[in-house]
Amino acid sequence: MPTARLRHFVATQQETPYAVLDVDHALTAHDRLVSCLDAAVQFSLKAQPDPTLLAAPVRRGAGLDVASPREIDLALAAGCPPTLISHGNPVRDPAEIRHAWDRGVRTFAVDSAAEVRRLARDAPGATVVLRLAHGGAGSDWPMSGRFGVGPGQAVPLALDAAAADSPSPA
């Protein structure tokens, strides 16, 4: 249900385009998700990089998933502790890994042995999260084939990560 403030903004805003974000609604959705899953939740910065919207769930203990140095800096500016930031983009160069590492980011997604080797070299001891490919059945926006490792590759890649001076893969 839109708040009076949102209704007023929409009624009086003349310039377009604009985005209308209801932080209270987002927090209600966050709280419901956390209570249903009984788990930690991370928001993708890519989905909505608005600082006000990011800071609200962070104050509730949510983490943020980032994909670039700019997003790392936005997450930190929103008050997210680096321990709750994960770098979900498996395509990064050594400078980007160092940027994250130097700012305290310790969790990185991978979907290739080459990325495991880069992390072992540039972020030794990082927590490695394997991106798993799936068929996308039931998805409104299937993304199968774009990212992730298949079931037959996951175990060998996890073993590579463990052997490459990373803790047990998450």
N, CA, C and O of each residue as an XYZ file, in Angstrom:
680
protein
N       0.845     -1.176      0.000
C       0.000      0.000      0.000
C       0.889      1.238      0.000
O       1.712      1.399      0.901
N       0.742      2.111     -0.987
C       1.574      3.307     -1.049
C       1.322      4.233      0.138
O       0.187      4.396      0.585
N       2.380      4.827      0.633
C       2.253      5.781      1.726
C       1.772      7.114      1.165
O       1.806      7.341     -0.044
N       1.321      7.993      2.063
C       0.871      9.319      1.640
C       2.011     10.071      0.955
O       1.793     10.792     -0.018
N       3.209      9.899      1.463
C       4.367     10.570      0.876
C       4.597     10.112     -0.570
O       4.882     10.925     -1.449
N       4.470      8.806     -0.802
C       4.639      8.292     -2.166
C       3.528      8.778     -3.089
O       3.783      9.161     -4.231
N       2.301      8.761     -2.591
C       1.180      9.236     -3.418
C       1.387     10.702     -3.803
O       1.133     11.090     -4.943
N       1.850     11.517     -2.845
C       2.102     12.931     -3.124
C       3.202     13.081     -4.175
O       3.068     13.873     -5.109
N       4.273     12.332     -4.025
C       5.383     12.420     -4.985
C       4.903     12.081     -6.389
O       5.173     12.825     -7.332
N       4.205     10.984     -6.533
C       3.744     10.551     -7.855
C       2.776     11.579     -8.441
O       2.793     11.835     -9.645
N       1.936     12.168     -7.590
C       0.961     13.143     -8.076
C       1.615     14.452     -8.508
O       1.087     15.146     -9.377
N       2.752     14.798     -7.916
C       3.360     16.100     -8.203
C       4.618     16.033     -9.059
O       5.068     17.065     -9.557
N       5.191     14.872     -9.243
C       6.430     14.740    -10.013
C       6.142     14.937    -11.493
O       5.284     14.259    -12.059
N       6.847     15.854    -12.113
C       6.634     16.139    -13.530
C       7.713     15.540    -14.419
O       7.431     15.138    -15.547
N       8.945     15.476    -13.926
C      10.039     14.975    -14.749
C      10.045     13.453    -14.765
O       9.797     12.804    -13.748
N      10.331     12.902    -15.927
C      10.448     11.450    -16.046
C      11.741     11.142    -16.779
O      12.251     12.031    -17.460
N      12.281      9.999    -16.693
C      11.795      8.914    -15.838
C      12.244      9.117    -14.398
O      13.158      9.893    -14.119
N      11.596      8.415    -13.504
C      11.984      8.412    -12.105
C      11.623      7.061    -11.515
O      10.760      6.350    -12.029
N      12.287      6.730    -10.452
C      11.997      5.483     -9.745
C      11.362      5.836     -8.413
O      11.798      6.762     -7.729
N      10.343      5.099     -8.056
C       9.694      5.280     -6.769
C      10.013      4.054     -5.932
O       9.631      2.936     -6.276
N      10.711      4.273     -4.838
C      11.128      3.181     -3.962
C      10.470      3.352     -2.604
O      10.589      4.407     -1.981
N       9.792      2.343     -2.154
C       9.164      2.368     -0.838
C      10.036      1.545      0.103
O       9.936      0.318      0.139
N      10.883      2.220      0.856
C      11.827      1.539      1.741
C      11.084      0.713      2.782
O      11.496     -0.404      3.095
N       9.991      1.251      3.324
C       9.232      0.489      4.322
C       8.701     -0.811      3.733
O       8.725     -1.851      4.391
N       8.224     -0.753      2.496
C       7.728     -1.963      1.834
C       8.871     -2.955      1.617
O       8.706     -4.158      1.821
N      10.020     -2.444      1.205
C      11.185     -3.317      1.004
C      11.596     -3.976      2.315
O      11.945     -5.157      2.335
N      11.557     -3.224      3.407
C      11.920     -3.802      4.705
C      10.908     -4.846      5.160
O      11.282     -5.862      5.746
N       9.639     -4.600      4.895
C       8.618     -5.592      5.235
C       8.870     -6.882      4.460
O       8.783     -7.974      5.022
N       9.181     -6.756      3.171
C       9.486     -7.944      2.359
C      10.741     -8.640      2.876
O      10.782     -9.868      2.941
N      11.752     -7.879      3.241
C      12.983     -8.452      3.808
C      12.667     -9.237      5.074
O      13.102    -10.378      5.229
N      11.912     -8.625      5.974
C      11.598     -9.282      7.245
C      10.802    -10.565      7.026
O      11.037    -11.563      7.708
N       9.869    -10.545      6.087
C       9.097    -11.757      5.791
C       9.998    -12.846      5.232
O       9.882    -14.008      5.621
N      10.888    -12.485      4.330
C      11.799    -13.459      3.732
C      12.697    -14.079      4.796
O      12.871    -15.297      4.829
N      13.262    -13.256      5.656
C      14.134    -13.762      6.719
C      13.359    -14.689      7.645
O      13.872    -15.735      8.042
N      12.130    -14.319      7.995
C      11.364    -15.170      8.909
C      10.970    -16.490      8.250
O      10.909    -17.517      8.926
N      10.703    -16.483      6.958
C      10.344    -17.722      6.257
C      11.548    -18.633      6.062
O      11.434    -19.853      6.186
N      12.692    -18.050      5.761
C      13.878    -18.852      5.480
C      14.690    -19.163      6.724
O      15.443    -20.136      6.753
N      14.541    -18.340      7.748
C      15.376    -18.450      8.939
C      16.844    -18.504      8.526
O      17.599    -19.381      8.947
N      17.222    -17.543      7.693
C      18.580    -17.517      7.150
C      19.004    -16.077      6.900
O      18.183    -15.160      6.898
N      20.282    -15.903      6.694
C      20.796    -14.591      6.312
C      20.390    -14.298      4.874
O      20.289    -15.206      4.049
N      20.162    -13.041      4.587
C      19.734    -12.624      3.255
C      20.757    -11.642      2.703
O      21.272    -10.787      3.423
N      21.037    -11.780      1.429
C      21.892    -10.820      0.735
C      21.118    -10.232     -0.431
O      20.425    -10.944     -1.158
N      21.244     -8.925     -0.598
C      20.626     -8.234     -1.714
C      21.672     -7.969     -2.782
O      22.828     -7.679     -2.474
N      21.267     -8.068     -4.022
C      22.153     -7.747     -5.136
C      22.159     -6.239     -5.339
O      21.115     -5.624     -5.553
N      23.334     -5.659     -5.270
C      23.451     -4.232     -5.510
C      23.054     -3.892     -6.938
O      22.526     -2.813     -7.203
N      23.309     -4.811     -7.851
C      22.983     -4.592     -9.258
C      21.482     -4.345     -9.429
O      21.072     -3.574    -10.297
N      20.674     -4.994     -8.608
C      19.227     -4.876     -8.746
C      18.733     -3.473     -8.413
O      17.795     -2.982     -9.041
N      19.357     -2.820     -7.427
C      18.913     -1.484     -7.041
C      19.998     -0.805     -6.218
O      20.064     -1.009     -5.006
N      20.846     -0.006     -6.845
C      21.974      0.590     -6.132
C      21.652      1.876     -5.366
O      22.570      2.610     -5.001
N      20.385      2.165     -5.115
C      20.030      3.382     -4.388
C      20.556      3.316     -2.951
O      20.230      2.373     -2.230
N      21.363      4.295     -2.515
C      21.970      4.243     -1.179
C      20.960      4.147     -0.038
O      21.199      3.433      0.935
N      19.844      4.851     -0.144
C      18.840      4.802      0.921
C      18.227      3.416      1.021
O      18.034      2.886      2.116
N      17.926      2.839     -0.126
C      17.340      1.501     -0.127
C      18.341      0.461      0.357
O      17.956     -0.487      1.042
N      19.611      0.618      0.019
C      20.635     -0.335      0.461
C      20.855     -0.277      1.965
O      20.984     -1.312      2.617
N      20.899      0.919      2.509
C      21.226      1.083      3.924
C      20.161      0.481      4.834
O      20.483     -0.004      5.919
N      18.907      0.502      4.415
C      17.826      0.026      5.286
C      17.960     -1.460      5.632
O      17.964     -1.784      6.819
N      18.069     -2.380      4.670
C      18.226     -3.788      5.062
C      19.581     -4.068      5.707
O      19.700     -4.982      6.523
N      20.600     -3.292      5.349
C      21.909     -3.470      5.986
C      21.788     -3.211      7.487
O      22.393     -3.917      8.293
N      21.002     -2.196      7.859
C      20.782     -1.924      9.296
C      20.078     -3.091      9.983
O      20.167     -3.240     11.202
N      19.378     -3.921      9.204
C      18.707     -5.104      9.748
C      19.621     -6.333      9.705
O      19.195     -7.428     10.073
N      20.859     -6.168      9.266
C      21.796     -7.286      9.244
C      21.943     -7.984      7.912
O      22.644     -8.991      7.818
N      21.292     -7.468      6.868
C      21.406     -8.084      5.545
C      22.779     -7.790      4.951
O      23.404     -6.776      5.263
N      23.230     -8.688      4.097
C      24.463     -8.485      3.360
C      24.161     -8.005      1.959
O      23.002     -7.923      1.550
N      25.218     -7.687      1.225
C      25.064     -7.210     -0.143
C      25.966     -8.005     -1.076
O      27.111     -8.308     -0.740
N      25.443     -8.337     -2.244
C      26.209     -9.019     -3.280
C      26.616     -7.976     -4.308
O      25.774     -7.243     -4.826
N      27.910     -7.914     -4.601
C      28.440     -6.896     -5.504
C      29.072     -7.548     -6.727
O      29.368     -8.743     -6.731
N      29.272     -6.736     -7.766
C      29.854     -7.268     -8.999
C      30.946     -6.376     -9.575
O      31.436     -6.639    -10.673
N      31.339     -5.320     -8.851
C      32.349     -4.410     -9.390
C      32.964     -3.595     -8.255
O      32.410     -3.545     -7.158
N      34.103     -2.959     -8.512
C      34.687     -2.082     -7.495
C      33.736     -0.958     -7.077
O      33.648     -0.626     -5.895
N      33.033     -0.381     -8.032
C      32.075      0.686     -7.697
C      31.009      0.168     -6.737
O      30.651      0.852     -5.778
N      30.503     -1.032     -6.990
C      29.481     -1.592     -6.110
C      30.043     -1.905     -4.725
O      29.331     -1.767     -3.731
N      31.301     -2.322     -4.641
C      31.929     -2.541     -3.332
C      31.923     -1.234     -2.555
O      31.549     -1.204     -1.382
N      32.335     -0.161     -3.206
C      32.389      1.135     -2.539
C      30.995      1.611     -2.132
O      30.838      2.199     -1.062
N      29.983      1.369     -2.967
C      28.604      1.717     -2.607
C      28.126      0.907     -1.403
O      27.470      1.443     -0.510
N      28.455     -0.377     -1.380
C      28.047     -1.230     -0.256
C      28.669     -0.739      1.044
O      27.992     -0.653      2.068
N      29.945     -0.420      1.002
C      30.616      0.086      2.199
C      30.031      1.432      2.620
O      29.849      1.679      3.812
N      29.735      2.302      1.657
C      29.140      3.604      1.960
C      27.754      3.452      2.578
O      27.323      4.308      3.352
N      27.053      2.371      2.242
C      25.730      2.109      2.814
C      25.828      1.529      4.222
O      24.812      1.281      4.871
N      27.061      1.315      4.689
C      27.257      0.812      6.043
C      27.366     -0.690      6.152
O      27.365     -1.229      7.258
N      27.461     -1.377      5.028
C      27.553     -2.838      5.067
C      28.955     -3.244      5.515
O      29.943     -2.814      4.918
N      29.052     -4.070      6.561
C      30.374     -4.555      6.954
C      30.971     -5.399      5.831
O      30.246     -6.153      5.181
N      32.271     -5.288      5.591
C      32.874     -6.060      4.501
C      32.669     -7.562      4.650
O      32.663     -8.290      3.657
N      32.501     -8.031      5.884
C      32.275     -9.466      6.101
C      30.915     -9.916      5.584
O      30.685    -11.114      5.421
N      30.012     -8.976      5.323
C      28.690     -9.317      4.790
C      28.566     -8.980      3.303
O      27.470     -9.011      2.744
N      29.681     -8.664      2.676
C      29.695     -8.385      1.240
C      30.266     -9.605      0.527
O      31.317    -10.123      0.904
N      29.568    -10.054     -0.498
C      30.109    -11.130     -1.334
C      30.275    -10.595     -2.750
O      29.445     -9.835     -3.249
N      31.356    -11.007     -3.378
C      31.628    -10.582     -4.754
C      31.129    -11.690     -5.671
O      31.789    -12.714     -5.847
N      29.955    -11.471     -6.252
C      29.288    -12.515     -7.015
C      29.630    -12.585     -8.482
O      29.183    -13.506     -9.167
N      30.402    -11.654     -8.989
C      30.759    -11.680    -10.406
C      31.998    -12.551    -10.581
O      33.069    -12.185    -10.097
N      31.883    -13.695    -11.262
C      33.044    -14.576    -11.385
C      34.051    -14.136    -12.449
O      35.050    -14.819    -12.673
N      33.800    -13.018    -13.097
C      34.727    -12.528    -14.113
C      35.356    -11.243    -13.578
O      34.746    -10.175    -13.628
N      36.592    -11.360    -13.063
C      37.261    -10.191    -12.494
C      38.750    -10.287    -12.755
O      39.318    -11.377    -12.829
N      39.360     -9.148    -12.891
C      40.806     -9.138    -13.097
C      41.506     -9.006    -11.742
O      40.855     -8.719    -10.737
N      42.819     -9.212    -11.706
C      43.541     -9.153    -10.431
C      43.365     -7.831     -9.682
O      43.297     -7.827     -8.453
N      43.292     -6.715    -10.400
C      43.111     -5.422     -9.731
C      41.767     -5.359     -9.016
O      41.667     -4.784     -7.932
N      40.746     -5.939     -9.609
C      39.424     -5.946     -8.981
C      39.409     -6.840     -7.741
O      38.791     -6.498     -6.732
N      40.082     -7.969     -7.820
C      40.182     -8.850     -6.648
C      40.910     -8.114     -5.526
O      40.472     -8.153     -4.376
N      42.006     -7.449     -5.847
C      42.762     -6.712     -4.822
C      41.930     -5.578     -4.233
O      41.983     -5.330     -3.028
N      41.159     -4.886     -5.078
C      40.285     -3.813     -4.598
C      39.337     -4.361     -3.528
O      39.180     -3.768     -2.460
N      38.717     -5.486     -3.827
C      37.797     -6.105     -2.870
C      38.540     -6.546     -1.615
O      38.119     -6.252     -0.496
N      39.638     -7.246     -1.811
C      40.408     -7.803     -0.688
C      40.913     -6.697      0.234
O      40.838     -6.821      1.456
N      41.426     -5.619     -0.354
C      41.956     -4.506      0.436
C      40.880     -3.807      1.252
O      41.194     -3.126      2.228
N      39.627     -3.962      0.873
C      38.514     -3.346      1.595
C      37.814     -4.326      2.526
O      36.789     -3.996      3.122
N      38.363     -5.525      2.653
C      37.840     -6.479      3.624
C      36.864     -7.502      3.095
O      36.365     -8.323      3.865
N      36.569     -7.483      1.796
C      35.669     -8.484      1.211
C      36.420     -9.809      1.180
O      37.546     -9.889      0.689
N      35.774    -10.855      1.717
C      36.443    -12.149      1.822
C      35.687    -13.287      1.146
O      36.160    -14.424      1.148
N      34.521    -13.003      0.566
C      33.709    -14.040     -0.067
C      33.577    -13.740     -1.555
O      33.179    -12.645     -1.953
N      33.920    -14.742     -2.369
C      33.939    -14.576     -3.819
C      33.267    -15.777     -4.481
O      33.490    -16.920     -4.082
N      32.442    -15.510     -5.494
C      31.837    -16.581     -6.288
C      32.788    -16.966     -7.416
O      33.498    -16.121     -7.960
N      32.791    -18.243     -7.755
C      33.599    -18.744     -8.868
C      32.769    -19.723     -9.687
O      31.830    -20.341     -9.185
N      33.133    -19.849    -10.949
C      32.542    -20.911    -11.763
C      33.560    -21.478    -12.738
O      33.205    -22.035    -13.777
N      34.857    -21.325    -12.380
C      35.897    -21.914    -13.225
C      37.159    -22.156    -12.403
O      37.395    -21.505    -11.384
N      37.958    -23.104    -12.870
C      39.234    -23.391    -12.207
C      40.181    -22.200    -12.327
O      40.968    -21.946    -11.414
N      40.118    -21.474    -13.429
C      40.982    -20.296    -13.600
C      40.685    -19.248    -12.534
O      41.601    -18.618    -12.006
N      39.410    -19.063    -12.220
C      39.051    -18.086    -11.189
C      39.500    -18.560     -9.812
O      39.908    -17.744     -8.986
N      39.435    -19.847     -9.553
C      39.949    -20.390     -8.287
C      41.438    -20.076     -8.168
O      41.903    -19.666     -7.105
N      42.179    -20.264     -9.243
C      43.628    -19.980     -9.214
C      43.901    -18.491     -8.980
O      44.805    -18.135     -8.225
N      43.120    -17.627     -9.629
C      43.299    -16.180     -9.425
C      43.049    -15.810     -7.966
O      43.801    -15.029     -7.384
N      41.997    -16.369     -7.379
C      41.699    -16.062     -5.976
C      42.785    -16.592     -5.054
O      43.166    -15.920     -4.095
N      43.286    -17.788     -5.330
C      44.351    -18.350     -4.494
C      45.580    -17.448     -4.520
O      46.275    -17.306     -3.514
N      45.843    -16.847     -5.664
C      47.011    -15.969     -5.803
C      46.761    -14.585     -5.196
O      47.615    -14.057     -4.484
N      45.586    -13.994     -5.479
C      45.333    -12.602     -5.116
C      44.494    -12.408     -3.858
O      44.433    -11.301     -3.324
N      43.849    -13.466     -3.376
C      43.022    -13.382     -2.169
C      43.140    -14.694     -1.392
O      42.147    -15.392     -1.187
N      44.368    -15.026     -0.960
C      44.567    -16.316     -0.285
C      43.731    -16.420      0.986
O      43.690    -15.500      1.803
N      43.071    -17.558      1.129
C      42.222    -17.775      2.295
C      40.798    -17.285      2.126
O      40.005    -17.357      3.065
N      40.458    -16.787      0.941
C      39.097    -16.302      0.700
C      38.093    -17.440      0.825
O      38.423    -18.606      0.608
N      36.879    -17.087      1.173
C      35.772    -18.038      1.131
C      35.277    -18.085     -0.310
O      34.999    -17.052     -0.917
N      35.172    -19.283     -0.840
C      34.792    -19.472     -2.234
C      33.384    -20.046     -2.295
O      33.080    -21.046     -1.645
N      32.536    -19.407     -3.078
C      31.169    -19.864     -3.298
C      31.078    -20.321     -4.749
O      31.389    -19.559     -5.664
N      30.656    -21.551     -4.955
C      30.516    -22.069     -6.321
C      29.173    -21.653     -6.899
O      28.132    -21.833     -6.268
N      29.203    -21.101     -8.090
C      27.965    -20.783     -8.807
C      27.559    -22.027     -9.576
O      28.297    -22.506    -10.437
N      26.393    -22.542     -9.263
C      25.912    -23.765     -9.898
C      24.944    -23.428    -11.023
O      24.052    -22.595    -10.857
N      25.121    -24.068    -12.152
C      24.196    -23.910    -13.272
C      22.944    -24.728    -12.985
O      23.006    -25.780    -12.347
N      21.831    -24.240    -13.456
C      20.576    -24.987    -13.316
C      19.753    -24.765    -14.574
O      20.020    -23.856    -15.359
N      18.778    -25.591    -14.743
C      17.972    -25.534    -15.956
C      17.026    -24.359    -16.037
O      16.554    -24.025    -17.123
N      16.737    -23.724    -14.914
C      15.845    -22.575    -14.924
C      14.375    -22.931    -14.996
O      13.546    -22.061    -15.263
N      14.029    -24.195    -14.763
C      12.621    -24.598    -14.823
C      11.802    -23.777    -13.830
O      12.165    -23.657    -12.660
N      10.711    -23.224    -14.304
C       9.825    -22.450    -13.457
C      10.226    -20.995    -13.307
O       9.521    -20.228    -12.651
N      11.329    -20.604    -13.892
C      11.804    -19.227    -13.767
C      11.089    -18.323    -14.757
O      10.838    -18.711    -15.897
N      10.763    -17.113    -14.314
C      10.192    -16.131    -15.227
C      11.240    -15.618    -16.211
O      10.917    -15.268    -17.346
N      12.505    -15.576    -15.766
C      13.609    -15.112    -16.603
C      14.701    -16.156    -16.592
O      15.701    -15.976    -15.897
N      14.554    -17.244    -17.333
C      15.575    -18.289    -17.302
C      16.936    -17.748    -17.752
O      17.036    -17.018    -18.738
N      17.960    -18.118    -17.021
C      19.320    -17.691    -17.352
C      20.233    -18.900    -17.483
O      21.450    -18.776    -17.346
N      19.663    -20.057    -17.745
C      20.482    -21.257    -17.818
C      21.518    -21.113    -18.923
O      21.259    -20.520    -19.970
N      22.676    -21.658    -18.669
C      23.747    -21.622    -19.644
C      24.622    -20.391    -19.567
O      25.715    -20.382    -20.134
N      24.175    -19.350    -18.881
C      24.968    -18.124    -18.819
C      26.069    -18.217    -17.779
O      27.192    -17.775    -18.021
N      25.760    -18.785    -16.631
C      26.712    -18.789    -15.535
C      26.655    -20.120    -14.806
O      25.674    -20.856    -14.906
N      27.700    -20.414    -14.083
C      27.701    -21.559    -13.195
C      28.344    -22.795    -13.789
O      28.586    -22.895    -14.991
N      28.609    -23.730    -12.893
C      29.184    -25.016    -13.283
C      28.105    -26.076    -13.173
O      27.207    -25.986    -12.335
N      28.203    -27.069    -14.020
C      27.248    -28.162    -13.994
C      27.526    -29.113    -12.849
O      28.579    -29.040    -12.216
N      26.583    -30.011    -12.580
C      26.738    -30.945    -11.466
C      28.023    -31.764    -11.538
O      28.632    -32.042    -10.506
N      28.439    -32.151    -12.728
C      29.648    -32.955    -12.862
C      30.932    -32.181    -12.612
O      31.976    -32.775    -12.339
N      30.861    -30.861    -12.703
C      32.045    -30.029    -12.494
C      32.143    -29.496    -11.070
O      33.222    -29.087    -10.642
N      31.050    -29.490    -10.336
C      31.014    -28.826     -9.032
C      31.969    -29.456     -8.026
O      32.728    -28.744     -7.367
N      31.943    -30.767     -7.899
C      32.807    -31.420     -6.901
C      34.284    -31.234     -7.242
O      35.056    -30.869     -6.356
N      34.712    -31.469     -8.485
C      36.128    -31.221     -8.789
C      36.542    -29.764     -8.548
O      37.645    -29.505     -8.067
N      35.666    -28.820     -8.880
C      35.997    -27.416     -8.663
C      36.074    -27.102     -7.167
O      36.938    -26.338     -6.736
N      35.178    -27.685     -6.383
C      35.235    -27.495     -4.929
C      36.534    -28.059     -4.368
O      37.149    -27.453     -3.491
N      36.946    -29.198     -4.863
C      38.213    -29.788     -4.409
C      39.397    -28.920     -4.828
O      40.349    -28.764     -4.063
N      39.347    -28.354     -6.036
C      40.397    -27.433     -6.475
C      40.472    -26.220     -5.548
O      41.558    -25.784     -5.168
N      39.303    -25.682     -5.190
C      39.274    -24.513     -4.308
C      39.855    -24.849     -2.945
O      40.620    -24.065     -2.382
N      39.500    -26.002     -2.417
C      40.018    -26.403     -1.106
C      41.528    -26.610     -1.150
O      42.229    -26.295     -0.188
N      42.024    -27.133     -2.253
C      43.461    -27.385     -2.384
C      44.244    -26.111     -2.689
O      45.465    -26.088     -2.537
N      43.563    -25.061     -3.111
C      44.228    -23.826     -3.531
C      44.321    -22.811     -2.405
O      44.272    -21.606     -2.652
N      44.455    -23.285     -1.167
C      44.619    -22.407     -0.017
C      43.371    -21.603      0.279
O      43.462    -20.501      0.822
N      42.213    -22.126     -0.063
C      40.963    -21.509      0.334
C      40.320    -22.417      1.361
O      40.521    -23.631      1.323
N      39.544    -21.845      2.286
C      38.832    -22.713      3.211
C      37.810    -23.554      2.461
O      37.627    -23.389      1.254
N      37.162    -24.434      3.160
C      36.152    -25.268      2.517
C      35.179    -24.386      1.763
O      34.687    -23.401      2.312
N      34.891    -24.720      0.517
C      33.961    -23.905     -0.259
C      32.605    -23.831      0.417
O      32.150    -24.797      1.031
N      31.967    -22.687      0.300
C      30.641    -22.485      0.892
C      29.588    -23.039     -0.035
O      28.398    -22.972      0.273
